[in-house]
C-alpha cells in the first residue's frame, strides 16, 4: 500500500501538515481542520480517528477513513486507491491540504512514517517531564528526540510550529533552517495565549475563553463545552497554521468558535442527578492528568470528585507519577475514586497529603467502580473521569451520564472490539 500512497502523493502534491507530540495531537488536528475548512476554499482532509501509525497514516492519505477494519478492508482500500490513481477525474476531488498525526510508540516510528509522507508544516505539541510511552525509550530525552525527527523530515521551505512552554519542544528549533513559529503562554511566544479562563456560571461549567496575541494583533476566542489549557494550545497551533496559509488571525479566531473538541478530551457531558461530567477518558499521562485536575480546581461546584484510572506505559516512573498525582488531587477534590492496580499509588499519595481515608475509594476495574460512582454522585457535583485507554474509563461515564442513549455520539470507543471488552 505504501507504493500506492507515495504515487498518490506524487500525483496530487497536497500540502501536508504533520503533528506529533506526547499529548494533544488529536485536538490540535481537529482545531487546525476547523480553521482551514472554514477559512479557505481549498479541499481539506483531516485524518480520521487515531490513524497515526504506518497503516493508519496511509489510509488517512488515501481516503476519508476513520479506522482500519481488517485485512479485507485494507484490500478494498488498496484496490479503490489504485483505481483513483489512474482516474483522470480524481485530481479535482483529491484534497489540497491533508492534516496528519505522526504517532510514535517506540524508537524509529516517526522516521518510518516519513518514508511515506514528508510534511510541509511540522507541529510538535508537547513532550512533558514524563511523556506517554516512555517505557519504550531509555529516557524522556529520547522521547523528545523521536518527536524531533518530524522536523528533520520536513520538506524544503517548510515551517515548524513549536510549544514555547515545553523546554524539550522549544529546543527543537535551535538548529533548524526552517521558519519557526512558537505558541504558548510564554511571553516570548509568536502566538501567545493570554487571559485564559475555564468559565462557569453559578456552578454550571460553560467552556474556555482566552486571547491569542501576536506582535500586530490580539483577538478574543471563546469555545463552549470544552475545558483546559490544552484547548487553548490547540487553538494557538491552528492560528499558527493559519498564518502559514496566509489566513489572518481574526478569521482564524472566528472559525475557532465552531471548534467542538474531541470525544473524551475534557468535554462537558450532563450527568445524572443534575451533575456535570468532565469526560477526559481518551487517554492519560502525568502531564494531562495534572492539567485535568487543574481544570477541576478552576471550576465552581458543590463538590468535586475525581475518578482516576491507571496511567499506562510509564515504566520506571509508574509509582512516582501516580503517587504525585494523588498528592496533587488531595488539595482539589472532595472525593477521589481510583481505578486499577497502579492507581493504588494515587490513593496513597492523596492520603499522605491529607485527604481523609473515608473520601477515597479504590477499585480494580472500571466495571467495579462505575456503580459506586453512581451511588456517590449528588446534585451539583462536578465529576472528572480520566485514565489511560486500556483502563476503559468511558464505562464509568456511560454509567453516570444523563443521556446514555447518546453514548455513540459523545463517548470514545463505542464501536467494534471495544464494546466486547
C-alpha positions in Angstrom: 0.0 0.0 0.0 2.9 2.4 0.6 3.8 2.4 -3.1 0.3 3.4 -4.0 0.3 6.1 -1.2 3.5 7.6 -2.4 2.4 7.6 -6.0 -0.9 9.3 -5.0 1.1 12.0 -3.2 3.4 12.4 -6.1 0.5 12.8 -8.5 -1.6 15.3 -6.5 1.1 17.1 -4.4 -1.1 18.1 -1.5 0.4 20.3 1.3 0.8 18.1 4.4 0.6 19.4 7.9 2.2 16.9 10.3 1.5 16.8 14.0 3.4 14.9 16.7 3.8 15.1 20.5 3.1 13.1 23.6 -0.2 14.8 24.2 -2.7 16.9 22.3 -2.2 15.6 18.8 -5.9 14.8 18.0 -7.4 18.0 19.5 -4.7 20.0 17.6 -5.5 18.2 14.4 -9.3 19.0 14.8 -8.7 22.6 15.6 -6.4 23.0 12.5 -9.1 21.3 10.4 -11.8 23.5 11.8 -9.9 26.7 10.8 -8.8 25.5 7.4 -12.2 24.1 6.4 -14.0 27.3 7.5 -11.4 29.8 6.2 -10.3 28.6 2.8 -11.9 27.4 -0.4 -9.4 24.6 -0.7 -10.2 21.0 -0.2 -9.0 19.8 3.2 -8.7 16.3 4.6 -8.2 15.7 8.3 -7.0 12.3 9.3 -9.9 10.4 11.0 -9.9 8.8 14.4 -6.4 7.7 15.6 -4.8 6.9 12.3 -1.2 7.8 13.2 0.7 4.5 12.7 2.2 3.1 9.5 -1.1 1.7 8.1 -3.3 4.4 9.6 -1.3 7.2 8.1 -1.5 5.7 4.6 -5.3 5.2 5.0 -5.7 8.8 6.1 -3.9 10.0 2.9 -5.8 7.7 0.6 -9.3 8.3 1.7 -11.9 9.5 4.2 -11.4 6.6 6.6 -11.9 6.7 10.4 -10.2 3.5 11.4 -8.7 0.3 9.9 -11.2 -2.5 9.5 -9.3 -5.7 9.0 -7.4 -7.4 6.1 -10.3 -7.4 3.6 -11.0 -3.7 4.4 -7.3 -2.9 3.7 -7.5 -4.8 0.4 -10.6 -2.7 -0.5 -8.7 0.5 0.3 -5.8 -0.7 -1.9 -7.9 -1.5 -4.9 -10.0 1.7 -4.6 -6.9 3.8 -4.3 -5.3 2.1 -7.3 -8.4 2.9 -9.4 -8.4 6.5 -8.2 -4.7 6.8 -9.0 -5.3 6.1 -12.7 -8.6 8.0 -12.9 -8.4 11.3 -14.9 -11.1 12.8 -12.7 -9.7 12.2 -9.2 -7.4 15.3 -9.4 -10.5 17.5 -9.0 -11.6 15.7 -5.8 -8.3 14.9 -4.0 -7.5 17.2 -1.1 -5.2 20.1 -1.5 -4.3 20.1 2.2 -4.0 17.0 4.4 -3.7 17.2 8.2 -1.9 14.1 9.6 -0.9 12.7 13.0 2.5 11.1 13.3 2.5 8.7 16.3 5.4 7.1 18.0 5.2 4.2 20.4 8.8 3.2 20.0 12.1 4.5 18.6 12.2 4.8 14.8 8.4 5.0 14.3 8.4 8.6 13.0 11.3 8.0 10.7 9.4 5.1 9.3 6.3 7.3 8.7 8.4 9.9 7.0 9.2 7.3 4.3 5.6 7.5 3.3 4.9 11.3 3.7 7.1 14.2 4.5 5.2 17.3 5.8 5.3 20.9 4.6 4.5 22.1 8.2 5.7 20.2 11.3 3.9 20.7 14.6 5.2 19.4 18.0 2.5 19.9 20.7 4.3 18.8 23.9 6.5 16.2 25.4 6.4 16.8 29.2 8.7 15.6 32.0 7.2 12.1 32.0 5.8 11.5 28.5 3.4 8.8 27.5 5.1 5.6 26.0 8.3 6.5 27.9 8.6 2.8 29.0 9.7 2.0 25.4 12.6 4.6 25.5 15.6 4.9 27.7 14.6 8.4 28.9 12.2 11.3 28.3 15.1 13.0 26.4 14.9 10.1 23.9 11.2 10.6 23.5 11.9 14.2 22.6 14.5 13.2 20.1 11.9 10.9 18.5 9.4 13.7 18.1 12.1 16.0 16.7 12.6 13.5 13.9 9.4 15.0 12.3 11.3 18.3 11.8 14.2 16.6 10.2 11.9 15.1 7.6 10.3 18.5 6.7 10.2 19.4 3.0 12.5 22.3 1.9 10.9 25.7 2.6 8.7 24.2 5.3 7.6 25.7 8.6 8.0 24.4 12.2 5.4 25.2 14.9 6.7 24.6 18.5 5.4 24.8 22.0 7.4 27.5 23.7 6.2 26.4 27.2 7.8 23.0 26.9 11.6 23.3 27.1 12.1 19.9 25.3 10.0 21.1 22.4 11.1 24.7 22.2 14.8 23.5 22.0 13.9 21.6 18.8 14.0 24.7 16.8 17.6 25.8 17.7 19.4 24.3 14.8 16.6 24.2 12.3 17.0 26.0 9.0 13.2 26.3 8.6 10.9 29.1 9.6 10.0 28.7 13.3 6.7 29.8 14.8 6.2 29.3 18.6 3.0 29.2 20.6 2.1 29.2 24.2 1.6 31.2 27.4 5.3 32.3 27.4 5.8 36.0 26.8 8.2 35.3 24.0 5.8 33.1 22.0 5.0 34.3 18.5 1.3 33.4 19.1 0.8 34.0 22.8 -2.2 32.8 24.9 -3.4 35.3 27.5 -6.4 35.9 29.7 -7.2 32.2 29.9 -10.3 31.2 31.8 -12.2 28.0 32.5 -15.6 29.5 32.6 -18.5 28.6 34.8 -21.7 30.3 36.0 -23.4 29.5 39.3 -21.9 26.1 39.4 -22.6 25.2 35.7 -19.4 24.7 33.6 -19.5 26.6 30.4 -16.2 26.4 28.4 -13.0 28.3 27.9 -12.1 31.8 26.9 -8.7 33.4 26.1 -6.9 35.8 23.8 -4.5 35.0 21.0 -1.9 37.7 20.6 0.8 38.4 18.0 3.1 41.4 17.6 0.4 43.1 15.5 -3.0 41.8 16.7 -4.9 40.5 19.7 -8.2 38.6 19.3 -10.6 37.0 21.8 -11.6 33.4 21.5 -14.5 31.7 23.2 -15.2 27.9 22.9 -18.1 26.3 24.7 -18.3 22.8 26.1 -14.6 22.1 26.4 -12.1 22.9 29.1 -8.4 23.1 29.9 -5.4 24.8 28.6 -4.9 22.0 26.1 -7.8 23.5 24.1 -6.1 26.9 24.0 -2.9 25.3 22.9 -4.8 23.5 20.1 -6.3 26.9 19.1 -3.0 28.6 19.1 -1.5 25.9 16.8 -4.4 26.3 14.5 -3.8 30.1 14.4 -0.1 29.4 13.6 -1.0 27.1 10.7 -3.5 29.8 9.5 -0.6 32.3 9.4 1.4 29.9 7.2 -1.6 29.5 4.9 -2.0 33.4 4.8 -5.2 33.4 6.8 -5.5 36.3 9.1 -5.8 36.0 12.9 -9.4 37.4 13.1 -10.7 34.9 10.5 -9.0 32.1 12.4 -10.5 33.2 15.7 -14.0 33.3 14.2 -13.6 29.8 12.9 -12.3 28.5 16.3 -15.7 29.4 17.8 -17.0 26.5 15.9 -14.4 24.0 17.3 -16.1 21.4 19.4 -13.2 19.4 20.7 -12.8 15.7 20.5 -14.6 12.9 22.3 -13.0 12.1 25.6 -10.8 15.2 25.7 -12.1 17.4 28.5 -15.6 17.7 27.1 -18.6 18.5 29.2 -21.4 15.9 29.5 -24.6 16.3 31.5 -24.6 13.8 34.4 -27.3 12.0 36.4 -28.9 13.8 39.4 -28.1 17.3 37.8 -24.4 16.7 38.0 -21.7 17.6 35.4 -19.1 15.3 34.0 -15.7 16.3 32.6 -15.1 13.5 30.2 -11.3 13.1 29.7 -11.3 9.4 29.1 -9.5 9.1 25.8 -6.0 8.6 27.4 -3.8 9.7 30.3 -0.3 10.8 31.0 1.1 12.6 34.1 1.0 16.0 32.4 -2.5 15.6 31.0 -3.8 14.2 34.3 -2.4 17.0 36.3 -3.9 19.5 33.8 -7.3 17.9 34.1 -7.2 18.2 37.9 -6.2 21.9 37.4 -9.4 22.4 35.4 -11.4 20.8 38.2 -9.8 23.2 40.6 -10.7 26.2 38.5 -14.4 25.5 38.1 -17.2 26.2 40.6 -19.1 23.2 42.0 -21.0 22.0 45.1 -18.5 19.1 45.3 -15.6 18.0 43.2 -15.0 14.3 42.5 -12.1 12.8 40.6 -12.3 9.3 39.2 -8.8 8.5 38.1 -7.7 5.3 36.3 -4.2 4.0 35.8 -1.7 5.8 33.6 0.0 3.2 31.5 3.3 2.8 29.7 5.3 4.8 32.3 7.9 2.1 33.0 10.1 3.0 36.0 8.1 6.2 36.6 4.9 4.4 37.3 4.9 4.6 41.1 6.3 8.1 41.5 4.0 9.6 38.8 0.8 8.1 40.3 1.8 9.0 43.8 2.5 12.6 42.8 -0.9 12.8 41.0 -2.6 11.7 44.2 -0.8 14.4 46.2 -2.0 17.0 43.7 -5.6 15.7 43.8 -5.7 15.9 47.6 -5.7 19.7 47.6 -8.5 19.8 45.0 -11.1 17.1 45.4 -13.8 16.3 47.9 -13.8 12.7 46.9 -11.3 10.5 45.0 -12.0 7.3 43.2 -9.1 5.3 41.8 -9.3 2.5 39.2 -6.6 -0.1 38.5 -3.6 -1.6 40.3 -1.2 1.3 39.6 -3.7 3.8 40.9 -3.3 2.4 44.4 -0.3 4.7 44.5 -2.6 7.6 43.5 -4.7 6.8 46.5 -1.7 6.5 48.8 -0.4 9.9 47.6 -3.7 11.5 48.4 -3.8 10.0 51.9 -0.2 11.2 52.5 -1.3 14.7 51.5 -4.2 14.8 53.9 -7.3 13.6 52.0 -9.3 11.6 54.6 -9.4 7.9 54.1 -13.2 7.8 54.0 -13.1 10.1 51.0 -11.0 7.7 48.9 -12.4 4.6 47.1 -10.3 2.2 45.1 -11.3 -0.4 42.6 -9.5 -2.9 40.3 -11.6 -2.2 37.2 -13.9 0.4 35.7 -16.7 -2.1 35.7 -16.3 -2.4 39.5 -16.1 1.3 40.0 -19.0 2.6 37.9 -21.8 1.6 40.2 -20.1 3.0 43.3 -19.5 6.3 41.4 -23.2 6.4 40.5 -24.2 6.0 44.2 -21.7 8.7 45.3 -22.8 11.4 42.9 -25.1 14.2 44.3 -26.8 17.1 42.6 -24.4 19.9 41.6 -21.3 17.6 41.7 -18.6 18.1 39.1 -17.0 14.8 38.3 -13.7 14.4 36.4 -13.2 11.0 34.8 -9.8 10.2 33.4 -7.5 7.3 32.7 -5.4 5.5 30.1 -7.1 3.9 27.1 -6.6 0.3 28.4 -8.5 1.1 31.7 -11.7 1.9 29.8 -12.8 4.8 32.0 -15.5 5.7 29.5 -17.5 2.8 31.1 -17.8 5.0 34.2 -19.0 7.9 32.2 -21.6 5.7 30.4 -23.0 4.7 33.8 -23.4 8.2 35.2 -24.2 10.3 32.1 -27.8 11.7 32.0 -28.4 10.5 28.4 -26.7 7.1 27.9 -28.6 6.7 24.6 -26.2 9.4 23.2 -23.1 7.4 24.1 -22.1 6.6 20.5 -22.1 10.3 19.7 -20.4 11.5 22.9 -18.1 8.9 24.2 -14.8 7.3 22.9 -14.5 3.6 21.9 -18.2 3.0 21.2 -17.6 0.5 18.4 -16.5 -3.0 17.5 -14.0 -4.7 19.7 -14.2 -2.1 22.5 -17.8 -2.9 23.2 -16.9 -6.5 23.8 -14.2 -5.8 26.4 
